[in-house]
């Protein structure tokens, strides 16, 4: 198992937990990266063009705009100029200038120059790509060489551009996106290994930089969650051997309210080789069972009861302790609705507990409030959301 661990201090109070839950709004560059990851390179282009207008020398802006144009097969001359600017930055630093694995600059330059029929330059960029490519995946070096071969056969290239899907919506190439979050959730994954080398079709319904539970995708069941090398979380239904089957499933998924869903080949380890098992110690796929309780969390502590929490035992009614891993969570009140819990939280804040917040429980286990609210909005049969033990690969 691969575990992405949060660093938790031995003593936590309500304010620190609240801060850990806070999320920053995505920047325009992160938005563009997510568009690329969800196969929306055309939509990403205007976002990146605005970024270029404000910071034209930025290596990430040049890289991603050039990459999107090349993938879309438009404005190739312009795209190559952007890629060359990004390549200059990489050549100077020999380090990642904030645009993901920088050696892919050379890969896209091979495609760009081949499309422009500048075969000698394409071969030069290929040599550089092979020299610096740290991942060693032969797929990309082979693809780059195929583009050089096409460069010398214009008629064949014209046909291949129509029929092959190197840069279009059917099979897009992995891009080393960096989407670091200041407060990453804890995710446990397991490796996925298929026994066949043939394409296996699924329907990708969503992708996000921040993982979410499958219950947050209304109307869908049997959703598998994968995390790729760029920490992009991909939500996929289906494991089918024929594209025609996937196309039929795609129609149903779109009818469920997911118009941007599209068919993918899940037999690709770089994007679908790691399946997400748990998110913050809870199964990412299971629903809830039974009654939901809302409480107000006022603190959390490890072995020692902090002095500033002791006084609450004499001032607040209906306190309850809940064990969670190595922490004790101290809560006040028990409510059937989120609104009742909010009202109690407001009252406690007026009494000086400014950092207290509403939390949710199912069968004596704490669950995300967002998941609890989603559960309460649907009448579908429920499966218990069972906390999972952490495991190491």
Buried (B, 14 or more C-beta within 10 A) or exposed (E): BBBEEEEBEEBBBBBBBBEBEEEEEBEEBBBBBBBBBBBBBBBBBEBBEEBBEEEEEBBBBBBBBBBBBBBBBEBBEEBBBBBBBBBBBBEEEEEBBBBBBBBBBBBBBBBBBBBBEBBEBBBBBBEBBBEBBEBEEEEBBEBBBBBBEBBEEEEEBEEBBEEBEBBBBBBBBBBBBBBEEEEBBBBBBBEBEBEEEEBBBBBBBBBBBBBBBBBBBEEBEEBBBBBBBBBBBBBBBBBBEEBEEBEEBBEEBBEBEBEEBBBBBBBBBBBBBBBBBBBBBBBBBBBBBEEBBBBBBBBBBBEEBBEEBEEBEEEBEEBEEBEEEEBBBBBBBBBEEBEBBBBBBEBBBEEEBEBBBBBBBBBEBBBBBEBBBBBBEEEEEBBEBBBBEEEEE
